[in-house]
Amino acid sequence: MNLTPEQIAHIQAVISESNLRIQTLKDDLVDHLCCVVEYDLVKGKNFDASLQEAIHELAPEGFEKIEHQTLFLLNFTKIIYMKKVMYIVGLASAISMSMGLVMKLLHWAGSQELTIYGFSIFMLIFVPMITIDRFKVQMQGALSDRLRIILGIASLAVTCLGVLLKIFHMDGANLSILIGVIFFSFGFLPLLFFNMYKKSVA
């Protein structure tokens, strides 16, 4: 039994009333629901009951959940690529910093440049990348979770800058380290333990 134009329009209206943004996904959902409802009508089911059952089976958590999963799959390759780049940058900066510090202890030429390159890549590229990555994960979470990530990354970056300045006896080293420790001690740690407490009593 084929659906009437009015029934098809009703299904389209149901999808249109949702908060879906991807037009092709809307069209696919309409086609799917039409096929399922048509099959049920052949078996003698009521249109409205069949439509509600089909919607529940297709999207028990809502159409927005399907769109979220679709976007994730569409961006999965890009996400994996960005994570690879992020970790490669982190590894390269860590190797550069550690080798630069060892070379400095051994008084080898090029130690200062290597250390500066490592710290610069770490603070200017890796730290912003991991901040964005972590923030996206917690974007739908509580404000305290997002603040914890921001303060943790900020304390890491400022402390690393202070250590770099300290190594090369430059001005502002002590202040930078102090600010980083304050962010860590009075910002990141309280939020971390508050979150652990909430989970323990939940």
C-alpha positions as CSV (number, residue, x, y, z in Angstrom):
1,M,0.0,0.0,0.0
2,N,1.4,3.3,-1.0
3,L,1.2,6.3,1.3
4,T,-1.1,9.2,0.4
5,P,0.4,12.6,-0.4
6,E,-1.1,13.8,2.9
7,Q,0.7,11.0,4.9
8,I,4.0,11.7,3.2
9,A,3.6,15.4,3.9
10,H,2.9,14.6,7.6
11,I,6.1,12.6,7.8
12,Q,8.0,15.4,6.2
13,A,6.5,17.8,8.7
14,V,7.6,15.6,11.6
15,I,11.2,15.7,10.4
16,S,11.0,19.4,9.6
17,E,9.9,20.2,13.1
18,S,13.1,18.6,14.5
19,N,16.3,20.6,15.0
20,L,18.2,18.7,12.2
21,R,20.4,20.9,10.1
22,I,21.6,18.4,7.4
23,Q,19.1,18.5,4.6
24,T,20.3,15.2,3.1
25,L,19.9,13.5,6.5
26,K,16.3,14.8,6.7
27,D,15.6,13.4,3.2
28,D,17.0,10.0,4.1
29,L,15.0,9.9,7.4
30,V,11.8,10.7,5.5
31,D,12.5,8.0,2.9
32,H,13.2,5.5,5.7
33,L,10.1,6.3,7.7
34,C,8.0,6.2,4.6
35,C,9.2,2.7,3.7
36,V,8.7,1.4,7.2
37,V,5.2,2.8,7.5
38,E,4.2,1.6,4.1
39,Y,5.3,-1.9,5.1
40,D,3.3,-1.7,8.3
41,L,0.2,-0.4,6.5
42,V,0.3,-3.5,4.3
43,K,0.1,-5.6,7.5
44,G,-3.0,-3.6,8.6
45,K,-1.4,-1.3,11.1
46,N,-2.7,2.2,11.8
47,F,-0.7,5.0,10.2
48,D,-0.2,7.1,13.3
49,A,0.7,4.2,15.5
50,S,3.1,2.8,12.9
51,L,4.8,6.2,12.4
52,Q,5.3,6.6,16.2
53,E,6.7,3.1,16.5
54,A,9.0,3.6,13.5
55,I,10.3,6.9,15.0
56,H,10.9,5.2,18.3
57,E,12.8,2.3,16.7
58,L,14.9,4.6,14.5
59,A,15.7,7.4,17.0
60,P,14.9,6.4,20.6
61,E,17.1,9.2,21.8
62,G,15.8,11.8,19.3
63,F,16.7,12.8,15.8
64,E,19.5,15.1,17.1
65,K,21.4,12.0,18.3
66,I,21.4,10.6,14.8
67,E,22.7,13.9,13.4
68,H,25.4,14.0,16.0
69,Q,26.5,10.4,15.1
70,T,26.4,11.3,11.4
71,L,28.6,14.3,11.9
72,F,31.0,12.3,14.0
73,L,31.3,9.7,11.3
74,L,31.7,12.3,8.6
75,N,34.5,14.0,10.6
76,F,36.1,10.8,12.0
77,T,38.9,10.7,9.4
78,K,39.7,14.4,10.0
79,I,39.6,13.9,13.8
80,I,42.0,11.0,13.6
81,Y,44.4,13.0,11.4
82,M,44.3,16.0,13.7
83,K,45.0,13.7,16.7
84,K,48.0,12.1,14.9
85,V,49.4,15.6,14.1
86,M,48.9,16.7,17.7
87,Y,50.7,13.8,19.2
88,I,53.5,13.9,16.7
89,V,54.0,17.6,17.5
90,G,53.9,16.8,21.2
91,L,56.5,14.0,20.8
92,A,58.8,16.2,18.6
93,S,58.7,19.1,21.1
94,A,59.3,16.7,24.1
95,I,62.3,15.1,22.3
96,S,63.7,18.5,21.3
97,M,63.3,19.8,24.9
98,S,64.9,16.8,26.5
99,M,67.8,16.6,24.0
100,G,68.4,20.4,24.4
101,L,68.6,20.1,28.2
102,V,71.0,17.1,28.0
103,M,73.2,19.0,25.5
104,K,73.2,22.0,27.8
105,L,74.3,19.9,30.7
106,L,77.1,18.5,28.5
107,H,77.9,22.1,27.3
108,W,77.4,21.1,23.6
109,A,76.8,23.6,20.9
110,G,73.2,24.1,19.8
111,S,71.6,23.2,23.1
112,Q,70.1,26.6,23.6
113,E,68.5,26.7,20.2
114,L,67.2,23.1,20.4
115,T,65.6,23.7,23.8
116,I,64.0,27.0,22.7
117,Y,62.6,25.3,19.6
118,G,61.2,22.5,21.7
119,F,59.6,24.8,24.3
120,S,58.2,27.1,21.6
121,I,56.6,24.2,19.6
122,F,55.2,22.8,22.9
123,M,53.7,26.1,24.1
124,L,52.6,27.6,20.8
125,I,51.4,24.6,18.9
126,F,50.9,21.5,21.1
127,V,49.3,23.2,24.1
128,P,46.7,25.1,22.0
129,M,45.9,22.0,20.0
130,I,45.4,19.8,23.1
131,T,43.4,22.6,24.8
132,I,41.0,22.8,21.8
133,D,40.7,19.0,21.7
134,R,40.0,18.6,25.4
135,F,37.6,21.6,25.4
136,K,35.6,20.1,22.5
137,V,35.2,16.9,24.5
138,Q,33.9,18.7,27.6
139,M,32.0,21.4,25.6
140,Q,28.7,19.9,26.7
141,G,29.9,19.2,30.2
142,A,29.6,21.3,33.3
143,L,31.3,24.7,33.5
144,S,33.6,23.4,36.2
145,D,34.9,20.8,33.9
146,R,35.7,23.4,31.2
147,L,37.3,25.7,33.7
148,R,39.4,22.8,35.0
149,I,40.8,22.1,31.5
150,I,41.5,25.8,30.8
151,L,43.3,26.4,34.1
152,G,45.2,23.1,33.9
153,I,46.5,23.9,30.4
154,A,47.2,27.6,31.3
155,S,49.2,26.6,34.4
156,L,51.2,24.1,32.3
157,A,52.0,26.7,29.6
158,V,52.9,29.5,32.0
159,T,55.1,27.1,34.2
160,C,56.9,25.8,31.1
161,L,57.6,29.3,30.0
162,G,59.0,30.1,33.5
163,V,61.2,27.1,33.4
164,L,62.5,28.1,29.9
165,L,63.3,31.6,31.2
166,K,64.9,30.2,34.3
167,I,67.2,27.9,32.3
168,F,68.5,30.8,30.3
169,H,68.6,33.2,33.2
170,M,66.1,35.6,31.6
171,D,63.9,38.2,33.4
172,G,60.4,37.1,34.5
173,A,61.2,33.5,35.2
174,N,60.3,33.5,38.9
175,L,57.1,35.5,38.2
176,S,56.0,33.1,35.4
177,I,56.6,30.0,37.6
178,L,54.8,31.6,40.5
179,I,51.7,32.4,38.3
180,G,51.7,28.9,36.9
181,V,51.8,27.4,40.4
182,I,49.0,29.7,41.6
183,F,46.8,28.6,38.6
184,F,47.6,25.0,39.3
185,S,47.2,25.1,43.1
186,F,44.2,27.4,43.5
187,G,42.5,26.9,40.2
188,F,43.1,23.4,38.7
189,L,43.4,21.4,41.8
190,P,40.3,22.6,43.6
191,L,38.2,22.0,40.5
192,L,39.8,18.6,40.1
193,F,39.1,17.4,43.6
194,F,35.6,19.0,43.5
195,N,34.8,16.9,40.4
196,M,36.2,13.8,42.1
197,Y,34.0,14.5,45.2
198,K,30.9,14.9,43.0
199,K,31.5,11.6,41.3
200,S,32.2,9.8,44.6
201,V,28.8,10.9,46.1
202,A,26.8,10.6,42.9
